[in-house]
Amino acid sequence: MRQVKVDFAALPWEEPAPGVRFKAMIRGNQRLRLVEFTNEFIEHDWCLKAHIGYVLEGELEITFDDATERLTAGDGVFITGGEQERHRARLKGTAVARLILVEEAE
């Protein structure tokens, strides 16, 4: 069965931690997520996952071992993942940040 359209409005929100929630569609080994971060979000551990995405609104900082990148609405995200690109995200300001992310399904 071919599925082209992802109706995010019909998908339930998942809340894996305080300050972050997402809606996801998995197809094969890929996951498409609509993610929302609030100022309650704190990423305590380094993330090793690869991410490709687009910032819909808001502002985030992504911290790597050697640098910090600021992302704002309209920016793309391309993190190849693994130990060499381990990262942590945090919201900048008090607004909600929304992103679309494509990742390997777990």
N, CA, C and O of each residue as an XYZ file, in Angstrom:
424
protein
N       0.841     -1.190      0.000
C       0.000      0.000      0.000
C       0.877      1.241      0.000
O       1.799      1.355      0.808
N       0.598      2.150     -0.886
C       1.344      3.400     -0.965
C       0.723      4.417     -0.011
O      -0.495      4.587      0.032
N       1.576      5.081      0.744
C       1.102      6.167      1.598
C       1.960      7.376      1.312
O       3.163      7.373      1.573
N       1.346      8.402      0.779
C       2.057      9.613      0.406
C       1.821     10.699      1.444
O       2.761     11.360      1.886
N       0.584     10.878      1.824
C       0.208     11.944      2.748
C       0.352     11.480      4.201
O      -0.069     10.381      4.563
N       0.951     12.334      5.013
C       1.012     12.090      6.445
C       0.117     13.133      7.107
O       0.421     14.326      7.091
N      -0.978     12.676      7.681
C      -1.959     13.560      8.322
C      -1.580     13.729      9.794
O      -2.082     13.009     10.658
N      -0.689     14.688     10.072
C      -0.231     14.893     11.448
C      -1.387     15.208     12.397
O      -1.329     14.853     13.575
N      -2.434     15.868     11.903
C      -3.574     16.203     12.767
C      -4.252     14.955     13.317
O      -4.827     14.993     14.404
N      -4.192     13.857     12.587
C      -4.845     12.622     13.021
C      -3.954     11.761     13.921
O      -4.441     10.814     14.539
N      -2.677     12.070     14.003
C      -1.752     11.265     14.813
C      -1.752     11.724     16.269
O      -1.894     12.917     16.537
N      -1.594     10.795     17.210
C      -1.562     11.172     18.623
C      -0.203     11.755     19.011
O       0.824     11.399     18.433
N      -0.212     12.648     19.992
C       1.031     13.182     20.548
C       1.645     12.138     21.470
O       0.936     11.473     22.226
N       2.959     11.996     21.407
C       3.716     11.184     22.348
C       4.597     12.141     23.147
O       5.173     13.073     22.588
N       4.701     11.908     24.462
C       5.492     12.793     25.329
C       6.552     11.977     26.057
O       6.311     11.496     27.164
N       7.739     11.812     25.436
C       8.770     10.965     26.033
C       9.481     11.574     27.240
O      10.079     10.853     28.038
N       9.418     12.908     27.377
C      10.095     13.601     28.483
C       9.443     14.967     28.672
O       8.785     15.468     27.760
N       9.618     15.573     29.844
C       9.068     16.917     30.044
C       9.620     17.897     29.004
O      10.822     17.928     28.740
N       8.739     18.681     28.430
C       9.147     19.722     27.506
C       9.327     19.297     26.065
O       9.737     20.108     25.234
N       9.031     18.046     25.745
C       9.114     17.602     24.357
C       7.960     16.652     24.061
O       7.624     15.778     24.860
N       7.371     16.849     22.895
C       6.341     15.928     22.435
C       6.459     15.825     20.923
O       6.994     16.714     20.261
N       5.943     14.714     20.392
C       6.031     14.530     18.949
C       4.899     13.658     18.437
O       4.266     12.908     19.181
N       4.669     13.785     17.131
C       3.782     12.910     16.379
C       4.665     12.238     15.343
O       5.504     12.894     14.725
N       4.487     10.932     15.144
C       5.393     10.219     14.255
C       4.663      9.260     13.336
O       3.631      8.687     13.683
N       5.240      9.105     12.145
C       4.809      8.109     11.183
C       6.045      7.298     10.823
O       7.073      7.861     10.446
N       5.948      5.979     10.938
C       7.056      5.101     10.590
C       6.688      4.339      9.328
O       5.588      3.804      9.189
N       7.641      4.312      8.424
C       7.461      3.556      7.184
C       8.802      2.913      6.849
O       9.795      3.598      6.608
N       8.808      1.595      6.840
C      10.063      0.885      6.638
C      11.005      1.170      7.790
O      10.642      0.997      8.954
N      12.214      1.608      7.472
C      13.177      1.912      8.529
C      13.321      3.410      8.769
O      14.293      3.842      9.389
N      12.369      4.210      8.289
C      12.419      5.650      8.497
C      11.238      6.130      9.317
O      10.139      5.578      9.257
N      11.502      7.173     10.081
C      10.463      7.792     10.908
C      10.421      9.279     10.582
O      11.455      9.948     10.565
N       9.227      9.790     10.324
C       8.993     11.211     10.103
C       8.296     11.739     11.344
O       7.253     11.224     11.747
N       8.887     12.788     11.960
C       8.310     13.313     13.198
C       8.051     14.807     13.107
O       8.839     15.552     12.524
N       6.940     15.237     13.688
C       6.669     16.629     13.999
C       6.991     16.756     15.479
O       6.341     16.120     16.309
N       7.983     17.568     15.822
C       8.477     17.655     17.198
C       8.263     19.060     17.739
O       8.486     20.047     17.038
N       7.832     19.140     18.987
C       7.694     20.421     19.690
C       8.547     20.395     20.953
O       8.494     19.446     21.736
N       9.330     21.447     21.135
C      10.117     21.636     22.351
C       9.591     22.855     23.083
O       9.239     23.853     22.455
N       9.535     22.783     24.420
C       9.231     23.956     25.242
C      10.420     24.208     26.160
O      11.378     23.434     26.174
N      10.355     25.291     26.924
C      11.473     25.631     27.800
C      11.649     24.650     28.960
O      12.633     24.750     29.693
N      10.735     23.715     29.145
C      10.899     22.674     30.164
C      11.854     21.570     29.715
O      12.294     20.761     30.532
N      12.178     21.531     28.420
C      13.002     20.459     27.876
C      14.456     20.616     28.298
O      15.055     21.675     28.111
N      15.017     19.558     28.866
C      16.441     19.489     29.206
C      16.954     18.151     28.706
O      16.457     17.098     29.106
N      17.939     18.193     27.840
C      18.536     16.960     27.323
C      19.779     16.667     28.162
O      20.826     17.287     27.977
N      19.649     15.724     29.075
C      20.735     15.409     29.992
C      21.834     14.587     29.334
O      23.013     14.776     29.635
N      21.464     13.684     28.448
C      22.426     12.792     27.802
C      22.714     13.252     26.383
O      21.891     13.926     25.763
N      23.878     12.889     25.871
C      24.222     13.168     24.490
C      23.376     12.302     23.569
O      23.166     11.121     23.847
N      22.892     12.874     22.482
C      22.155     12.137     21.457
C      23.144     11.705     20.387
O      23.946     12.512     19.918
N      23.091     10.439     20.001
C      23.988      9.905     18.973
C      23.264      9.646     17.650
O      23.876      9.178     16.690
N      21.978      9.946     17.597
C      21.171      9.659     16.416
C      21.442     10.650     15.287
O      21.836     11.794     15.516
N      21.220     10.180     14.073
C      21.269     11.044     12.899
C      19.908     11.726     12.740
O      18.871     11.124     13.017
N      19.919     12.972     12.298
C      18.682     13.728     12.084
C      18.809     14.540     10.802
O      19.848     15.144     10.533
N      17.745     14.546     10.022
C      17.600     15.450      8.891
C      16.265     16.138      9.105
O      15.265     15.477      9.383
N      16.236     17.455      8.980
C      14.966     18.113      9.246
C      14.926     19.567      8.860
O      15.795     20.091      8.163
N      13.866     20.200      9.351
C      13.559     21.586      9.020
C      12.902     22.237     10.232
O      11.978     21.676     10.821
N      13.382     23.422     10.600
C      12.813     24.165     11.727
C      11.624     24.978     11.219
O      11.782     25.886     10.403
N      10.440     24.641     11.709
C       9.222     25.334     11.296
C       9.060     26.666     12.015
O       8.697     27.671     11.403
N       9.333     26.669     13.321
C       9.233     27.909     14.099
C      10.047     27.783     15.370
O      10.361     26.680     15.817
N      10.384     28.927     15.946
C      11.146     28.953     17.180
C      12.643     28.959     16.936
O      13.118     29.157     15.817
N      13.373     28.732     18.029
C      14.822     28.804     17.974
C      15.427     27.770     18.917
O      15.029     27.664     20.077
N      16.388     27.013     18.408
C      17.084     25.977     19.181
C      18.586     26.182     19.082
O      19.087     26.772     18.125
N      19.296     25.684     20.089
C      20.739     25.555     20.019
C      21.071     24.072     20.038
O      20.527     23.317     20.843
N      21.959     23.662     19.153
C      22.461     22.297     19.131
C      23.933     22.375     19.525
O      24.735     22.995     18.826
N      24.285     21.750     20.638
C      25.654     21.773     21.134
C      26.346     20.465     20.796
O      25.837     19.381     21.083
N      27.511     20.583     20.182
C      28.390     19.465     19.875
C      29.594     19.552     20.815
O      29.685     20.499     21.597
N      30.504     18.606     20.761
C      31.708     18.656     21.594
C      32.517     19.926     21.355
O      33.088     20.490     22.289
N      32.564     20.376     20.096
C      33.468     21.466     19.747
C      32.789     22.748     19.276
O      33.475     23.710     18.932
N      31.469     22.783     19.253
C      30.785     23.973     18.744
C      29.308     23.941     19.114
O      28.763     22.905     19.493
N      28.683     25.093     18.996
C      27.241     25.219     19.193
C      26.655     25.898     17.967
O      27.164     26.921     17.510
N      25.591     25.328     17.444
C      24.903     25.888     16.282
C      23.536     26.396     16.715
O      22.821     25.717     17.452
N      23.178     27.573     16.264
C      21.854     28.129     16.534
C      20.990     27.926     15.299
O      21.388     28.263     14.184
N      19.804     27.372     15.513
C      18.861     27.108     14.428
C      17.600     27.933     14.653
O      17.070     27.983     15.762
N      17.129     28.576     13.598
C      15.896     29.349     13.679
C      14.957     28.917     12.557
O      15.343     28.161     11.666
N      13.730     29.402     12.614
C      12.722     29.046     11.612
C      13.281     29.238     10.207
O      13.852     30.278      9.881
N      13.103     28.208      9.386
C      13.591     28.238      8.021
C      14.919     27.530      7.828
O      15.334     27.301      6.692
N      15.599     27.178      8.925
C      16.879     26.473      8.822
C      16.672     24.974      8.655
O      15.721     24.399      9.185
N      17.566     24.367      7.921
C      17.597     22.920      7.802
C      18.540     22.335      8.836
O      19.422     23.021      9.351
N      18.342     21.062      9.131
C      19.154     20.332     10.101
C      19.694     19.093      9.401
O      18.936     18.353      8.774
N      21.013     18.862      9.506
C      21.601     17.658      8.921
C      22.707     17.195      9.848
O      23.819     17.720      9.801
N      22.412     16.213     10.694
C      23.369     15.652     11.642
C      23.533     14.178     11.282
O      22.559     13.425     11.291
N      24.758     13.762     10.965
C      24.976     12.387     10.524
C      24.956     11.389     11.668
O      24.799     10.191     11.431
N      25.109     11.845     12.886
C      25.004     10.971     14.047
C      26.289     10.258     14.380
O      27.316     10.464     13.734
N      26.228      9.415     15.396
C      27.388      8.692     15.877
C      28.146      9.490     16.922
O      27.825     10.649     17.186
N      29.131      8.876     17.503
C      29.919      9.497     18.578
C      30.580     10.799     18.126
O      30.672     11.746     18.908
N      31.042     10.859     16.868
C      31.735     12.047     16.376
C      30.810     13.254     16.237
O      31.289     14.387     16.183
N      29.502     13.036     16.179
C      28.545     14.151     16.084
C      27.520     14.096     17.218
O      26.371     14.508     17.053
N      27.951     13.585     18.361
C      27.019     13.569     19.493
C      26.623     15.012     19.798
O      27.410     15.943     19.633
N      25.388     15.165     20.244
C      24.841     16.518     20.373
C      23.753     16.573     21.444
O      23.204     15.555     21.866
N      23.470     17.794     21.860
C      22.375     18.093     22.789
C      21.641     19.308     22.249
O      22.247     20.245     21.729
N      20.328     19.269     22.386
C      19.513     20.401     21.935
C      18.932     21.126     23.134
O      18.685     20.531     24.183
N      18.720     22.421     22.958
C      17.982     23.176     23.977
C      17.276     24.341     23.307
O      17.761     24.925     22.338
N      16.125     24.652     23.853
C      15.308     25.749     23.336
C      15.943     27.072     23.719
O      16.464     27.218     24.825
N      15.902     28.029     22.818
C      16.343     29.385     23.101
C      15.096     30.248     23.224
O      14.171     30.120     22.422
N      15.065     31.112     24.206
C      13.898     31.958     24.423
C      12.799     31.180     25.120
O      13.032     30.084     25.630
N      11.620     31.738     25.142
C      10.512     31.110     25.859
C       9.444     30.543     24.941
O       8.473     29.949     25.410
N       9.613     30.720     23.646
C       8.617     30.226     22.699
C       8.786     28.729     22.469
O       9.808     28.139     22.820
N       7.796     28.154     21.893
C       7.850     26.750     21.485
C       8.631     26.665     20.173
O       8.499     27.531     19.308
N       9.435     25.626     20.033
C      10.118     25.359     18.766
C       9.470     24.127     18.137
O       9.224     23.134     18.821
N       9.197     24.192     16.841
C       8.614     23.064     16.108
C       9.533     22.699     14.955
O      10.033     23.565     14.237
N       9.744     21.397     14.794
C      10.616     20.886     13.743
C       9.967     19.701     13.064
O       9.134     19.008     13.647
N      10.355     19.482     11.835
C      10.079     18.236     11.133
C      11.416     17.502     11.074
O      12.412     18.070     10.629
N      11.448     16.243     11.519
C      12.676     15.457     11.513
C      12.447     14.117     10.809
O      11.402     13.486     10.967
N      13.442     13.703     10.035
C      13.468     12.381      9.429
C      14.630     11.638     10.079
O      15.754     12.138     10.122
N      14.346     10.435     10.585
C      15.334      9.666     11.329
C      15.171      8.188     11.018
O      14.173      7.759     10.439
N      16.168      7.431     11.414
C      16.063      5.988     11.323
C      15.085      5.526     12.412
O      15.193      5.949     13.563
N      14.145      4.672     12.053
C      13.171      4.165     13.023
C      13.885      3.254     14.015
O      14.820      2.535     13.662
N      13.434      3.300     15.243
C      14.058      2.484     16.292
C      13.449      1.115     16.353
O      13.853      0.295     17.178
